[in-house]
Amino acid sequence: MKHARTIATLLVLLVLVALPFGLGHYGYYILATVMIYAIVALSLNVLIGMGGQISIGHAGFWALGAYGSALVVIKLGFPFLAGVLVGGLVAAIFGALVALPALRVQGHYLAIATLGFALFVQQVLFEWEGLTGGRQGLFVPRPSLFGYELQTDFSYYYVLLAVFLLLAWITGNFAGSHTGRSLMALKMSSVAAECCGIARPIHIIIAFTISAFFTGVSGALYGHLLGHLSTETFSLAVSLSFLTMAVIGGLHSRAGALLGGAYLALAPELLREFKDAQMVIYGITLILCVQFLPGGLISLVERVWTIRRPPRAAP
Amino acid sequence: MPLLEIANLSLAFSGLRALANVSFDVEEGEIVGLIGPNGAGKSTLLNCISRLYQPDGGTIRFDGHDLGGRSAPEVAAMGIRRTFQNLELFREASVRENVALGLVYRYGSPLLAEFLALPGVRAKQRAALEDAERIVSECGLGEWAEARVAELPYGLQKLVELARALAGHPKLLLLDEPAAGMNREESTQVAETVRRLRDRDGITVLLIEHDMRVVMTVCERIVVLDHGEKIAEGSPAEIRRSPAVIKAYLGDELEDA
């Protein structure tokens, strides 16, 4: 069992490393976006999958990360990786703030509060012309490592893959940690958890902060991929598609986050001919997924996987 | 000094009186029963002690500390643990994980160290797991350690809740109808377990129970509530003879009939 998992993980890694070979520039770009989206899906794994919280405001954290990183790189001359870290931290600070309403409200109300946050961020970035360029937007330099500019998205893809793997590793550690398990306990029964000595507020704040940090890092990385930022990139539709991809990929699995990222990056390419009908197809996919595949696409993979192994002895 | 001092406790839900001026003490190492007809306010009282409800008036002191203004997790960390009338379990988790969650708060690590799974963090996780494992097997749940709690029969689920409460090494254990839904043999076992917890581990117990056989055999003192008021307090023999108690119970039965 343990061996099977290790082998599967190694195989996935091998495929991820080999993927770009034989592709062109556009292929590299798409693969890069897969990783960037997958990091957001990881962040929603933590927030929704583990924490049981909802957010329709992740485009806000994404924007804060993107602008935070771009600005310190352009105006203060930070190196690329430091900029990405700053982007994540800026988003994380706002994540902790957005957690505050989550301590009071749940479900629809929280969804609306996070939605309001994202609209607020987008509007402020748009209006604050002196800092963000407003309508003109910002030109963001190419990513560079140790003084070498990453000229192509081929090499950038590997940087993104490394960041994804690092954050996936951290997510796994967190899921097994006492804090992570306490968070999941609160989701299962907050009354029971509190009577076990587990305080709800701090755990909800931690969940939002981690989730916002990851999404901020993703946004920062995205800015350097795009080369140009404008506030239109961070619309309400983006928040909704983040939520969709995380659910479709699977909210309880790191591999599911990867599938979610692949879905969000590839679906528009595959459905290009459907033009405006695309949104209808996304909607239907989401409904079907929630209805028949609550564990997301990854649960299909896991199902096939388990059929081929003898079932565990019943208790 | 009593371990638990309840003085003039009152609570109303939107005008409906749930507790009115209830006062009694629980001495360290005592097993006290809380009985009364349905709706007498027994569970409400337990919820006030574990701070799931904030009382409108009166004080609760535990180990000399006023519980006013403290949260449920703080009170749990002080050594008050409980079970629930209608089970509050982590249903999707395993028996072992349920018990482990009862004690993880005592094994905290810095968050950044947890992200990186540093050796110190892993050592604490192992220690917590061993602690949980020991309690699981002591409670006779070893066979089901890996099983998902939702799949277990009711009696075992109640046992998991008790094990989880014990994982917190409580000074005071609050049991809300531990023998509910059990047959005679099982409820005798519950009574024996409660006795053993007190005799061997020195745990003070306050328990709500409808099974009079259990209450009368295991409790040293009984507090009777009716319509949110304390109507009697005393030894099992005194309670059995108390006219107020007889009236409360018989009156209740007559109304029901």
Chai-1 contact restraints between the chains, C-beta under 6 A:
chainA,res_idxA,chainB,res_idxB,connection_type,confidence,min_distance_angstrom,max_distance_angstrom,comment,restraint_id
A,I170,B,F115,contact,1.0,0.0,6.0,A-B,restraint_1
A,N173,B,F115,contact,1.0,0.0,6.0,A-B,restraint_2
A,N173,B,A117,contact,1.0,0.0,6.0,A-B,restraint_3
A,F174,B,F115,contact,1.0,0.0,6.0,A-B,restraint_4
A,S177,B,E114,contact,1.0,0.0,6.0,A-B,restraint_5
A,H178,B,V104,contact,1.0,0.0,6.0,A-B,restraint_6
A,H178,B,Y107,contact,1.0,0.0,6.0,A-B,restraint_7
A,T179,B,E114,contact,1.0,0.0,6.0,A-B,restraint_8
A,A185,B,F90,contact,1.0,0.0,6.0,A-B,restraint_9
A,A185,B,L101,contact,1.0,0.0,6.0,A-B,restraint_10
A,M188,B,F90,contact,1.0,0.0,6.0,A-B,restraint_11
A,M188,B,E92,contact,1.0,0.0,6.0,A-B,restraint_12
A,S189,B,E88,contact,1.0,0.0,6.0,A-B,restraint_13
A,V191,B,E88,contact,1.0,0.0,6.0,A-B,restraint_14
A,A192,B,E88,contact,1.0,0.0,6.0,A-B,restraint_15
A,E194,B,A72,contact,1.0,0.0,6.0,A-B,restraint_16
A,E194,B,P73,contact,1.0,0.0,6.0,A-B,restraint_17
A,C195,B,S50,contact,1.0,0.0,6.0,A-B,restraint_18
A,C195,B,A72,contact,1.0,0.0,6.0,A-B,restraint_19
A,C195,B,A76,contact,1.0,0.0,6.0,A-B,restraint_20
A,C195,B,R82,contact,1.0,0.0,6.0,A-B,restraint_21
A,C196,B,L101,contact,1.0,0.0,6.0,A-B,restraint_22
A,C196,B,G102,contact,1.0,0.0,6.0,A-B,restraint_23
A,G197,B,P73,contact,1.0,0.0,6.0,A-B,restraint_24
A,G197,B,A76,contact,1.0,0.0,6.0,A-B,restraint_25
A,G197,B,A77,contact,1.0,0.0,6.0,A-B,restraint_26
A,G197,B,Y105,contact,1.0,0.0,6.0,A-B,restraint_27
A,I198,B,P73,contact,1.0,0.0,6.0,A-B,restraint_28
A,I198,B,Y105,contact,1.0,0.0,6.0,A-B,restraint_29
A,A199,B,P73,contact,1.0,0.0,6.0,A-B,restraint_30
A,P315,B,W144,contact,1.0,0.0,6.0,A-B,restraint_31
A,P315,B,A147,contact,1.0,0.0,6.0,A-B,restraint_32
